Amino acid sequence: MVMDFQINTCNGFYCDYFTPNSNSKPTMWTEAWSGWFTAFGKPVPHRPVEDLAFAVARFIQKGGSFVNYYMYHGGTNFDRTSGGPFIATSYDYDAPIDEYGLLRQPKWGHLRDLHKAIKQAEPALVSGDPTVQSIGNYEKAYVFKSSGGACAAFLSNYKTNAPATVVFNGRRYELPAWSISVLPDCKTAVFNTATVKEPSAPATMSPAGGFSWRSYSEATNSLDDRAFTKDGLVEQLSMTWDKSDYLWYTTYVNIDSSEQFLKSGKWPQLTIYSAGHALQVFVNGQSYGTAYGGYDSPKLTYSGYVKMWQGSNKISILSAAVGLPNQGTHYETWNVGVLGPVTLSGLNEGKRDLSNQKWTYQIGLHGESLGVHTAAGSSSVEWGGAAGNQPLTWHRAYFNAPAGGAPVALDLGSMGKGQAWVNGHHIGRYWSYKAAGGGGCGGCGYAGTYSETKCQSGCGDISQRYYHVPRSWLNPSGNLVVLLEEFGGNLSGVTLVTRTA
């Protein structure tokens, strides 16, 4: 409900349908979505500038008085600030100015030309509401006039599949499909939303150097004085309060000498149901794989055969969050973590439910508590040779800043999932989570109503490969980069790159 003293506004891909709750209030578009965010494991969305310009011109021609783009300058979800969950670290948003501060052409230039045309029409636009003339079956003219003689017109073609030739004030105009022409003097069409004159200038990433790595393995089979024990399973965020992405769930299982699998070698099956977002399983310190959800369904199920011996066996589950929920109905009630059931089947008794027995919990990783990602913390542990393709491993290297002033990024496409720091600055979560292949990344026609799934790229590819490292965080030499790799990755593929457009 909007109170009378408040101004209600519109957010969306289109807002020409919107009117405020009083004719004494301006018609304001507070979020004109220039694109859409990328999620780990999903294709990268793109919004054609022809459609974005069409949406803005259509809003203005219907009396809109204010447009604020979201986003006009893309950004980065540094640290663990990306939400969703599963929203990627990059918040580039296909914006006119990209995540690195470079112009995205032709989007930036085409919108600049649109704004110039609207500015030229300003004397007539601010003088009152338009009159609307039908100039065809799917074509209309919105005409603004001032008492001082100023006149501006917007000629619109709403057809999605064909251009139109229209006559307005005795003159002929060609209108491409799904487009609007702006006539600041009611005569000369100075801009058409579908006619892009700015040349395309795709950005490129250029290698700027590799790394010599040292590694330190995170303890997977030990608990420290931060650990606490409870009966049954607990919701993760209620324990961590987002101080860390990670929560260890540890319990013990006693295996009697009479168990048949000890003789047959047919190991029992461990099954774990989790509210999300990702987990790793260790039994007696040995890794037994990972499982993870996705943007559309964060819940997950792990099922795997695990080797156990007679006597006490330690099951350790590392549950990882991938961002806090940031929208949705009662998202404050959404759960994260292992809520069960957790079962072990293939025993003499059949299936054993472990959910309600005692579990020991530990918030965060040992390396986090030591501050291994910082210069001081890094020097407090013993680093060994590079150990790629190992789960739960910290990696450290030093590098010099690339010459010049071009924006800098890390190419982490060869790694698995984890977090990265440069000189103690958290550049965000990384995850080489591939988007599904298939038909979601076909050709992209600008005409017709846009949605975030209409124009996508990267089907079958990693959702995010490059991670922005602001130059203001770099020293000329001796820069420290630290990776926390959860799943295991190829360190030889990690490179420093620079971006140019």
C-alpha positions as CSV (number, residue, x, y, z in Angstrom):
1,M,0.0,0.0,0.0
2,V,1.3,3.4,-0.9
3,M,0.4,6.4,1.3
4,D,-0.6,9.7,-0.2
5,F,2.6,11.4,0.9
6,Q,4.7,8.7,-0.9
7,I,5.5,8.4,-4.6
8,N,5.0,4.9,-5.9
9,T,7.4,4.0,-8.8
10,C,8.0,1.1,-11.2
11,N,10.8,-1.4,-11.5
12,G,11.1,-3.8,-14.5
13,F,12.1,-4.5,-18.0
14,Y,9.2,-2.3,-19.2
15,C,7.2,0.4,-17.3
16,D,5.1,2.1,-20.0
17,Y,2.0,0.5,-18.5
18,F,2.6,2.2,-15.1
19,T,0.8,5.2,-13.7
20,P,1.3,6.6,-10.1
21,N,-1.6,6.5,-7.6
22,S,-2.2,10.2,-8.1
23,N,-2.1,12.5,-11.1
24,S,-0.2,15.0,-8.9
25,K,2.8,12.7,-8.8
26,P,5.5,12.1,-11.4
27,T,5.7,8.9,-13.4
28,M,9.0,7.4,-12.3
29,W,10.9,4.3,-13.4
30,T,13.3,3.6,-10.6
31,E,14.8,0.4,-12.0
32,A,15.0,0.1,-15.8
33,W,16.7,-3.3,-16.0
34,S,19.5,-3.0,-18.6
35,G,20.1,-6.8,-18.4
36,W,20.1,-9.5,-15.8
37,F,22.4,-11.1,-13.2
38,T,24.4,-14.2,-13.8
39,A,23.9,-17.2,-11.6
40,F,26.5,-20.0,-11.1
41,G,25.4,-22.9,-13.3
42,K,23.2,-20.8,-15.6
43,P,23.8,-19.1,-19.0
44,V,24.8,-15.4,-19.1
45,P,21.8,-13.1,-19.9
46,H,22.0,-10.3,-22.4
47,R,19.5,-7.6,-23.2
48,P,19.6,-6.2,-26.8
49,V,20.1,-2.4,-26.7
50,E,17.5,-2.0,-29.4
51,D,14.9,-3.4,-27.0
52,L,16.2,-1.4,-24.0
53,A,16.1,1.8,-26.0
54,F,12.6,0.9,-27.2
55,A,11.4,0.4,-23.6
56,V,12.8,3.7,-22.4
57,A,11.4,5.7,-25.4
58,R,8.0,4.0,-25.0
59,F,8.0,5.0,-21.3
60,I,8.9,8.6,-22.2
61,Q,6.3,8.9,-25.0
62,K,3.6,7.9,-22.6
63,G,4.4,10.6,-20.1
64,G,7.2,9.1,-18.1
65,S,9.3,11.8,-16.4
66,F,12.2,9.9,-14.8
67,V,14.3,6.9,-15.7
68,N,17.0,5.3,-13.6
69,Y,18.9,2.4,-15.1
70,Y,19.6,-0.7,-13.0
71,M,22.4,-1.3,-13.7
72,Y,24.1,1.4,-15.7
73,H,27.5,0.5,-14.3
74,G,28.0,-3.2,-13.7
75,G,29.8,-4.3,-10.5
76,T,31.3,-7.1,-8.5
77,N,30.0,-9.0,-5.5
78,F,33.2,-8.9,-3.6
79,D,33.7,-10.9,-0.4
80,R,30.7,-13.2,0.3
81,T,28.1,-10.5,-0.6
82,S,26.5,-12.3,-3.6
83,G,23.1,-13.5,-2.7
84,G,20.4,-15.5,-4.5
85,P,21.6,-18.0,-3.4
86,F,23.9,-19.0,-6.3
87,I,24.2,-15.5,-7.8
88,A,27.7,-15.2,-9.3
89,T,30.4,-13.0,-8.0
90,S,30.2,-10.9,-11.2
91,Y,27.3,-8.5,-11.2
92,D,28.1,-7.2,-14.7
93,Y,24.4,-7.2,-15.6
94,D,25.2,-6.6,-19.3
95,A,25.2,-2.9,-18.3
96,P,26.3,0.0,-20.6
97,I,29.4,0.3,-18.5
98,D,30.8,-3.1,-17.6
99,E,32.0,-4.6,-14.3
100,Y,35.5,-3.3,-15.1
101,G,34.5,0.3,-15.8
102,L,34.8,-0.1,-19.6
103,L,32.1,1.0,-22.1
104,R,30.0,-1.8,-23.5
105,Q,29.5,-0.9,-27.1
106,P,27.1,-0.5,-28.8
107,K,24.9,-0.4,-25.7
108,W,26.5,2.7,-24.1
109,G,26.7,4.7,-27.3
110,H,23.1,3.9,-28.5
111,L,21.6,4.9,-25.1
112,R,23.7,8.1,-25.2
113,D,22.1,8.9,-28.6
114,L,18.7,8.2,-27.2
115,H,19.3,10.5,-24.3
116,K,20.4,13.2,-26.6
117,A,17.3,12.9,-28.7
118,I,15.0,13.0,-25.6
119,K,17.0,16.1,-24.4
120,Q,16.4,17.8,-27.7
121,A,12.6,17.2,-27.3
122,E,12.6,18.5,-23.7
123,P,10.8,21.9,-24.3
124,A,7.8,20.1,-25.6
125,L,8.0,17.1,-23.3
126,V,7.8,19.1,-20.1
127,S,4.8,21.2,-21.3
128,G,2.0,18.6,-20.8
129,D,0.6,15.2,-21.7
130,P,0.8,13.9,-25.3
131,T,-2.0,13.5,-27.8
132,V,-2.1,10.1,-29.4
133,Q,-2.7,9.6,-33.1
134,S,-3.2,6.3,-34.9
135,I,-1.0,6.2,-38.0
136,G,-1.5,2.5,-38.8
137,N,-2.8,-0.8,-37.5
138,Y,0.1,-1.2,-35.1
139,E,1.6,2.2,-35.3
140,K,1.0,5.3,-33.2
141,A,2.2,8.9,-32.9
142,Y,2.6,10.5,-29.5
143,V,2.7,14.3,-29.9
144,F,3.8,16.8,-27.3
145,K,3.3,20.6,-27.9
146,S,4.0,23.6,-25.8
147,S,2.2,27.0,-25.7
148,G,5.4,28.5,-27.0
149,G,5.3,26.5,-30.2
150,A,7.6,23.6,-29.4
151,C,6.6,20.3,-30.9
152,A,8.0,16.8,-30.4
153,A,6.7,13.4,-31.6
154,F,7.4,9.7,-31.0
155,L,6.4,7.4,-33.9
156,S,6.0,3.8,-32.8
157,N,5.8,0.5,-34.6
158,Y,4.7,-2.3,-32.2
159,K,4.9,-5.1,-34.8
160,T,7.6,-7.6,-33.9
161,N,8.0,-9.1,-37.4
162,A,7.8,-6.3,-40.0
163,P,8.8,-2.7,-40.6
164,A,6.2,-0.1,-41.3
165,T,6.0,3.0,-43.5
166,V,3.9,5.7,-41.9
167,V,2.7,9.2,-42.8
168,F,2.8,11.8,-40.1
169,N,2.1,15.5,-40.7
170,G,2.3,14.9,-44.4
171,R,5.8,13.2,-44.3
172,R,6.7,9.6,-44.7
173,Y,8.8,7.7,-42.1
174,E,10.3,4.2,-42.2
175,L,9.9,2.4,-38.8
176,P,11.8,-0.9,-38.3
177,A,9.9,-3.6,-36.4
178,W,9.5,-3.0,-32.6
179,S,10.9,0.5,-32.7
180,I,10.3,4.2,-32.0
181,S,11.6,7.2,-33.8
182,V,12.1,10.5,-31.9
183,L,11.2,13.7,-33.8
184,P,12.3,16.6,-31.5
185,D,10.7,19.1,-33.9
186,C,7.8,17.0,-35.2
187,K,9.7,16.8,-38.5
188,T,13.1,15.2,-38.4
189,A,13.7,11.7,-37.0
190,V,17.0,12.2,-35.2
191,F,16.9,8.7,-33.5
192,N,15.3,5.3,-34.0
193,T,15.6,2.7,-31.2
194,A,16.3,-0.2,-33.6
195,T,18.8,1.6,-35.8
196,V,22.2,1.2,-34.0
197,K,24.9,3.4,-35.4
198,E,27.5,2.8,-32.7
199,P,30.0,0.0,-33.8
200,S,30.3,-3.1,-31.7
201,A,33.5,-3.3,-29.6
202,P,33.6,-6.6,-27.7
203,A,35.9,-6.7,-24.7
204,T,38.9,-9.1,-24.7
205,M,40.9,-10.7,-22.0
206,S,44.7,-11.0,-22.6
207,P,47.0,-13.2,-20.5
208,A,49.4,-11.2,-18.3
209,G,51.3,-13.9,-16.4
210,G,51.0,-17.2,-14.5
211,F,51.8,-18.2,-11.0
212,S,54.2,-20.4,-9.0
213,W,52.0,-22.0,-6.3
214,R,52.5,-23.4,-2.8
215,S,49.8,-25.4,-1.1
216,Y,48.5,-26.0,2.4
217,S,45.9,-28.7,3.2
218,E,43.0,-27.9,5.4
219,A,42.4,-30.4,8.2
220,T,39.4,-32.6,7.5
221,N,39.7,-35.0,10.4
222,S,40.2,-32.9,13.4
223,L,38.1,-30.6,15.6
224,D,39.4,-27.7,17.8
225,D,38.1,-25.9,20.8
226,R,35.5,-24.1,18.7
227,A,33.5,-27.3,18.3
228,F,30.3,-28.0,20.1
229,T,27.9,-31.0,20.3
230,K,24.2,-31.2,20.0
231,D,21.6,-34.0,19.6
232,G,20.4,-34.2,16.1
233,L,20.9,-32.0,13.0
234,V,20.8,-28.2,13.0
235,E,20.1,-25.5,10.4
236,Q,23.3,-24.0,9.2
237,L,22.7,-20.2,9.3
238,S,21.2,-20.4,12.8
239,M,24.7,-21.6,13.8
240,T,27.1,-19.6,11.6
241,W,25.2,-16.4,11.4
242,D,26.9,-16.0,8.1
243,K,30.3,-15.5,9.8
244,S,31.5,-18.2,7.4
245,D,30.2,-20.1,4.4
246,Y,31.1,-23.4,6.1
247,L,29.8,-25.6,8.8
248,W,31.2,-29.0,9.7
249,Y,28.7,-31.7,10.7
250,T,30.5,-34.6,12.4
251,T,29.2,-37.8,13.9
252,Y,30.5,-41.3,14.8
253,V,29.2,-44.7,13.7
254,N,30.1,-47.9,15.5
255,I,30.6,-51.0,13.2
256,D,30.3,-54.4,14.9
257,S,32.7,-57.1,13.8
258,S,29.7,-59.2,12.7
259,E,28.8,-56.8,9.8
260,Q,28.7,-58.8,6.6
261,F,30.1,-56.0,4.5
262,L,33.4,-56.3,6.4
263,K,33.8,-59.8,4.8
264,S,32.1,-59.1,1.4
265,G,33.7,-55.7,0.7
266,K,30.3,-54.4,-0.4
267,W,30.5,-51.1,1.4
268,P,27.5,-49.4,3.1
269,Q,25.8,-46.6,1.3
270,L,25.6,-43.1,3.0
271,T,22.7,-40.9,2.0
272,I,22.4,-37.3,3.0
273,Y,19.6,-34.9,2.4
274,S,20.5,-31.2,2.6
275,A,18.6,-27.9,2.2
276,G,21.7,-26.7,0.3
277,H,23.8,-25.4,-1.0
278,A,26.8,-27.7,-1.4
279,L,28.6,-30.3,0.7
280,Q,31.6,-32.6,0.8
281,V,31.8,-35.9,2.6
282,F,34.7,-37.4,4.5
283,V,34.8,-40.7,6.2
284,N,37.7,-41.4,8.5
285,G,39.5,-38.5,6.8
286,Q,39.1,-39.8,3.3
287,S,37.1,-37.8,0.7
288,Y,34.0,-39.4,-0.7
289,G,32.9,-36.7,-3.1
290,T,30.7,-33.7,-3.3
291,A,27.1,-32.7,-4.1
292,Y,25.5,-29.4,-4.7
293,G,22.2,-27.8,-5.7
294,G,21.6,-24.9,-8.1
295,Y,19.9,-21.6,-8.6
296,D,16.5,-23.1,-9.5
297,S,16.7,-25.8,-6.7
298,P,19.2,-25.3,-3.9
299,K,18.3,-28.6,-2.2
300,L,20.6,-31.6,-2.8
301,T,21.0,-35.3,-2.1
302,Y,24.3,-37.1,-1.7
303,S,24.5,-40.8,-2.0
304,G,27.7,-42.8,-2.1
305,Y,29.3,-46.0,-0.9
306,V,31.8,-45.4,1.9
307,K,34.5,-47.6,3.3
308,M,34.2,-48.4,7.0
309,W,36.1,-50.5,9.4
310,Q,35.3,-52.4,12.6
311,G,34.8,-50.1,15.6
312,S,34.3,-46.3,15.6
313,N,34.1,-44.5,12.2
314,K,34.1,-40.7,11.8
315,I,31.7,-39.1,9.3
316,S,32.5,-35.5,8.6
317,I,30.2,-33.4,6.3
318,L,31.3,-30.0,5.2
319,S,28.2,-28.0,4.3
320,A,28.8,-24.8,2.3
321,A,26.4,-21.9,1.7
322,V,26.5,-20.0,-1.6
323,G,25.0,-16.7,-0.6
324,L,22.1,-15.6,1.5
325,P,18.6,-15.4,0.0
326,N,17.9,-11.9,-1.2
327,Q,14.3,-12.1,-2.5
328,G,11.2,-14.3,-2.4
329,T,8.3,-15.0,-0.1
330,H,9.5,-15.2,3.5
331,Y,13.0,-15.8,2.5
332,E,14.1,-15.3,6.1
333,T,12.7,-18.7,6.7
334,W,14.6,-20.5,4.0
335,N,17.0,-23.1,5.4
336,V,20.6,-24.0,4.6
337,G,22.6,-27.0,5.7
338,V,22.1,-30.7,6.4
339,L,18.6,-31.2,7.9
340,G,18.4,-34.9,7.1
341,P,17.7,-37.6,7.1
342,V,21.2,-38.9,7.1
343,T,21.1,-42.7,6.7
344,L,23.6,-45.6,6.3
345,S,22.2,-48.6,4.5
346,G,23.7,-52.0,3.7
347,L,24.2,-53.0,7.3
348,N,23.0,-56.2,8.9
349,E,20.1,-54.2,10.4
350,G,19.3,-52.8,7.0
351,K,19.2,-49.0,7.2
352,R,20.4,-47.0,10.2
353,D,19.2,-43.4,10.6
354,L,21.9,-41.2,12.0
355,S,19.9,-38.0,12.1
356,N,19.0,-37.9,15.7
357,Q,22.3,-39.1,17.3
358,K,24.9,-36.7,18.7
359,W,26.6,-34.5,16.1
360,T,29.5,-32.2,16.7
361,Y,29.6,-28.9,14.9
362,Q,32.4,-26.5,14.0
363,I,31.8,-23.1,12.3
364,G,34.3,-22.3,9.5
365,L,37.6,-23.8,8.4
366,H,40.8,-23.9,10.4
367,G,42.6,-21.9,7.7
368,E,39.9,-19.2,8.1
369,S,40.5,-18.9,11.8
370,L,44.3,-18.6,11.1
371,G,43.7,-15.9,8.5
372,V,45.7,-17.8,5.9
373,H,44.4,-15.5,3.2
374,T,46.4,-12.6,4.8
375,A,50.1,-11.9,4.7
376,A,50.4,-12.5,8.5
377,G,48.2,-15.6,8.5
378,S,49.9,-17.0,5.5
379,S,53.3,-17.0,7.2
380,S,51.8,-18.8,10.2
381,V,51.4,-22.2,8.4
382,E,53.8,-24.6,6.6
383,W,53.3,-24.4,2.8
384,G,54.3,-27.4,0.7
385,G,54.6,-28.0,-3.0
386,A,51.7,-27.2,-5.4
387,A,48.9,-29.7,-4.7
388,G,46.3,-29.3,-7.4
389,N,43.2,-31.5,-7.8
390,Q,43.0,-31.9,-4.0
391,P,39.9,-31.0,-2.0
392,L,40.0,-28.5,0.8
393,T,43.4,-27.0,0.0
394,W,44.7,-23.5,0.3
395,H,47.0,-22.2,-2.5
396,R,49.4,-19.3,-2.3
397,A,51.4,-17.4,-4.9
398,Y,53.0,-13.9,-5.5
399,F,52.8,-11.8,-8.6
400,N,53.7,-8.4,-10.0
401,A,51.0,-6.0,-11.2
402,P,50.7,-6.0,-15.0
403,A,52.2,-3.0,-16.8
404,G,49.8,-0.3,-18.0
405,G,46.4,0.7,-16.6
406,A,44.1,-1.9,-18.1
407,P,41.7,-3.6,-15.6
408,V,42.9,-6.8,-14.1
409,A,41.3,-10.2,-13.4
410,L,42.1,-13.7,-12.4
411,D,41.2,-16.5,-14.8
412,L,40.0,-19.3,-12.5
413,G,38.3,-21.4,-15.2
414,S,40.5,-24.3,-14.4
415,M,39.6,-24.4,-10.8
416,G,36.7,-26.0,-9.0
417,K,34.9,-24.1,-6.3
418,G,36.2,-21.9,-3.6
419,Q,37.1,-18.3,-2.6
420,A,40.0,-16.0,-3.6
421,W,41.9,-13.2,-2.0
422,V,44.5,-10.7,-3.3
423,N,46.6,-8.8,-0.7
424,G,44.0,-9.8,1.9
425,H,41.1,-8.4,-0.1
426,H,38.4,-10.9,-0.7
427,I,37.6,-10.9,-4.4
428,G,34.7,-13.3,-4.0
429,R,33.5,-16.8,-4.4
430,Y,34.5,-18.6,-7.5
431,W,32.9,-21.7,-9.1
432,S,33.5,-23.3,-12.5
433,Y,29.9,-24.4,-12.6
434,K,28.9,-25.1,-16.1
435,A,25.5,-24.0,-17.5
436,A,23.4,-26.7,-19.1
437,G,23.8,-27.1,-22.8
438,G,20.9,-27.2,-25.2
439,G,18.5,-24.7,-26.7
440,G,18.7,-21.8,-24.3
441,C,21.5,-20.0,-26.2
442,G,20.2,-19.7,-29.8
443,G,20.0,-16.6,-31.9
444,C,18.7,-13.4,-30.3
445,G,16.3,-11.2,-32.1
446,Y,15.7,-7.9,-30.4
447,A,12.0,-7.6,-31.4
448,G,9.3,-8.7,-29.0
449,T,9.0,-8.7,-25.2
450,Y,12.2,-9.4,-23.4
451,S,12.7,-11.7,-20.4
452,E,15.9,-12.8,-18.7
453,T,15.9,-16.2,-20.6
454,K,15.4,-14.8,-24.1
455,C,18.9,-13.8,-25.1
456,Q,21.6,-15.9,-23.4
457,S,25.1,-17.1,-24.1
458,G,27.4,-19.7,-22.6
459,C,25.2,-22.8,-22.6
460,G,27.5,-25.7,-21.8
461,D,30.2,-23.3,-20.6
462,I,31.4,-22.0,-17.2
463,S,29.1,-19.3,-15.9
464,Q,31.9,-17.2,-14.7
465,R,35.6,-17.6,-15.6
466,Y,37.1,-14.2,-14.8
467,Y,37.2,-12.5,-11.4
468,H,37.8,-8.8,-11.1
469,V,40.9,-7.6,-9.2
470,P,40.7,-3.8,-8.7
471,R,44.1,-2.2,-9.5
472,S,43.7,-0.1,-6.4
473,W,44.3,-3.3,-4.4
474,L,47.6,-4.0,-6.2
475,N,51.2,-3.1,-5.4
476,P,53.7,-2.8,-8.2
477,S,55.3,-6.1,-7.0
478,G,55.0,-8.7,-4.4
479,N,51.2,-9.1,-4.5
480,L,49.8,-12.1,-2.6
481,V,47.0,-14.2,-4.1
482,V,45.4,-17.0,-2.0
483,L,42.9,-19.5,-3.2
484,L,40.8,-21.7,-1.0
485,E,39.8,-24.6,-3.3
486,E,37.0,-26.8,-2.0
487,F,36.6,-29.4,-4.7
488,G,40.0,-29.6,-6.4
489,G,41.3,-27.9,-9.6
490,N,44.1,-27.4,-12.1
491,L,46.5,-24.8,-10.8
492,S,48.5,-24.6,-14.0
493,G,45.4,-23.1,-15.7
494,V,45.2,-20.1,-13.4
495,T,46.4,-16.9,-15.0
496,L,46.4,-13.2,-14.5
497,V,44.6,-11.3,-17.4
498,T,44.0,-7.7,-18.4
499,R,40.8,-6.5,-20.0
500,T,40.5,-4.1,-23.0
501,A,37.5,-2.9,-25.0
